Amino acid sequence: QVQLVESGGGLVQPGGSLRLSCAASGFTFSSYAMSWYRQAPGKERELVAIMSSTGGSSNYGDSVKGRFTIARDNAKNTVYLQMNSLEPEDTAVYYCRATRGARMVYWGRGTQVTVSS
């Protein structure tokens, strides 16, 4: 069955870094665009970053541009999110999503990121 398993979340001080990973299985990873979303308490889920199936293009939410980097390894069926210069406002549950067209959409269960001193 399809699985997206996020890891790498945790507690980090402001200005620190974390690297999230999302391991995929059960579908043809290299055919899917991969993205990271986040949801903070009381807020709507928002797009953080998205990368095309080949890795040739990516895009970022305005609030993370210049600080976060998305990457993927199609040989390992894994997508990453490198997060630098973290701010308390980055505190949220981070979700991995796989999409192919409008109908094939898979979500992971999320990993908590807390930025606090």
N, C-alpha and C positions, 0 to 999 in steps of 0.2 A: 504494500500500500504506500501511498505518497506520505513522505515525512519531510518536514523541515524542522531542524533542531538548532535553536540558537544557543550560543554559549559565549562566555567572556564578560558578562555583565558583573557589576559589583559596586562597591563604594569607592569613590575617588575624590581627592581634594580639588578645589577649583584650580584651574591651570594644568591639571594632570591629563593623562592620556589613558585610553582603553582601546582594545581591539576586539571587536565582536566577530564571531564566526557563525555561519549558518550552513550546516551540513545537510545536503539534499539526497533523497533516495526515492525510488519508486516511479520516476519519470525521466524523460530524456532532458537532463539538465541543460545541455548545450543548446537546446531549442527554445529556451525560455529566457525572457528578460527577468532580471532579478532586482529587487528593490528592498530598501529598508524604510520602515515607517516607525513612528513613535507616538505614544499617547501618554500625556501627563494627566494626573488626577483632575477631573472636572473639565478637561479639554477634549476636543475632537482629535481623532487620529490624523497625523499629518505625514506627508511624504518627506523623508530625509534625503534619500539618494536613490537613483535608479541607473542601472547599467543594461545595455543591450545584450542579446544572447551571445554575440561574439566578443563582447568586451570593447568594441570599437567606439562606443559612445556612452556618455554618462551625463547625468544632470543632478543638480542639488537644490534642496530648499534654500531660500535666501538666508535663513538664520544660521546655516551651517557652512555656507560657501567659504572656502579658504581654510577651514578648520577640519573638516571631515573628508575622507577619501574612500570611495567604494572600489573594490577590486574583486575579481573572480578567478577561480582556477577550474576550468572545465574538466581537467584531468582528475581533479579531486572532488568534483561536484560540490564545491564550496564557494560561498560568497563571503566577503569580509567587509567590515566597516572600521576603518582606522579613525579614531576620534581624538583630536588634539585640542589643546587650549580649552578644556571643558569648563563650562559655566554652570552655576546652579540651575539655570533655566533649561539645561539639557537633561535634567532629571526626568525620567519617563521609563515606561516599558517599551523596549525596542523589539519590533517584529520584522521578520523576514517574509518576503512575498515573492512568489513565482508566477509569472503571467505569460500566456501565449494567446494572442488575440484577445477577444473580449470575453470568451467563455471559459477559458482554462485559467483558473486562479486558485492558488494554494497559499495558505498562511501557516506560519509557525506559531508556537504558543507564547513566544516572547521571552525576553530576558530583562531583568530590572537593572537600570543604571541610575545610581544616585550620586550626585555631585554635591558634596557638603564638607565643610571644615569641622 
